[in-house]
Amino acid sequence: MTNNDIFKKLRVAHKLRDDDIVKILTLVDFRISKSELNAMFRNEDHPKYMECGDQVLRNFLNGLIIHLRGPMPKKDNSNKPKQKKNNT
């Protein structure tokens, strides 16, 4: 199974349109055009087919997490216990 297959299946499973995917990718500061997306969703034998790279899929998955769950809450370090220094 290729990255393109995974990307297509996620798009169908979450009922995403090209605009939605572009917005999801902007959540992780990754820019892609609709024409590039369409090239990834074409059949492999199409002359304008483009392979989906690991970077595109990784950023899409990270953006999808933010899209579905919301942004990760900031960690509060004020309650963190202080470590003692070893003077040995």
N, C-alpha and C positions, 0 to 999 in steps of 0.2 A: 504494500500500500504506500503510495507516494504522499508527499506533503499536499499536493493538489487534491488528492482524494479526501484527505482528512479535512482540508479547508472547505471543500464542497459539502461534505457530510455535516460539518458544524454549521455551515450557512443554512442548510435545509432544516436541520434539527431545531435551530433557534429562530427560524423564519426571518432571516436577516436579508435586507436589500443592500444594494451597493452603497447607498448613502449611510446606512447603519454601520456598515463595515468601515467606511472611511472615518466616521465619527468615533468608533471604537478604537481605531488605530491612532487617532489624534489624542486619545486619553493617555497614551504612552509616548507622545511626541514623535510619532512615526507617520510620515506623510506618504500617501500613495494616491494615484489618480484612478478614476473609474475605468479608464481604458486599460490600465495595467491590471486591475482586478478582473476585468472581462477576459483579458488574455489568459489569466490563470484558470478561469473557469471553462475555457474552451476544451474541445477534444484534443487529444495528443497529436492526432494526424492533421489538425488545422494548421495552415501556414503561419498564423499569428499566435500560436500557442506559446505560453511562457511558463517556465517551471517555477513553482513556488519555492523559494529558498527557505532555509531554516530560520533566518532572521525575520522574515515576514510572518511565518507561522508562529514563532516565539512571541513576537510583539502582539500579534492578534490574540493569542491565548492570554497574555498578561492584560491586555486591554479588555478582553471579555470578562475576566475576573473582576476588574474594576467596574465594568458596566453592570454586572449582575449583583455584586456584593456591595459596591460603593468603595470609596477610597479607604485605604488602610488607616486606622486611627494612629495618631502620633503617640509614641511611647513617652510615658511620664517617668523621668529618672529621679524625681524628688523623693520617692519612697524606697529607693534602692539602698540597701544597707551598705555602709562604708566598710571597706576592707582594711584590715590592720596590716601595717607594714612589718615585715620580718627584718630585724636588725642583726641577723646572724651572718 
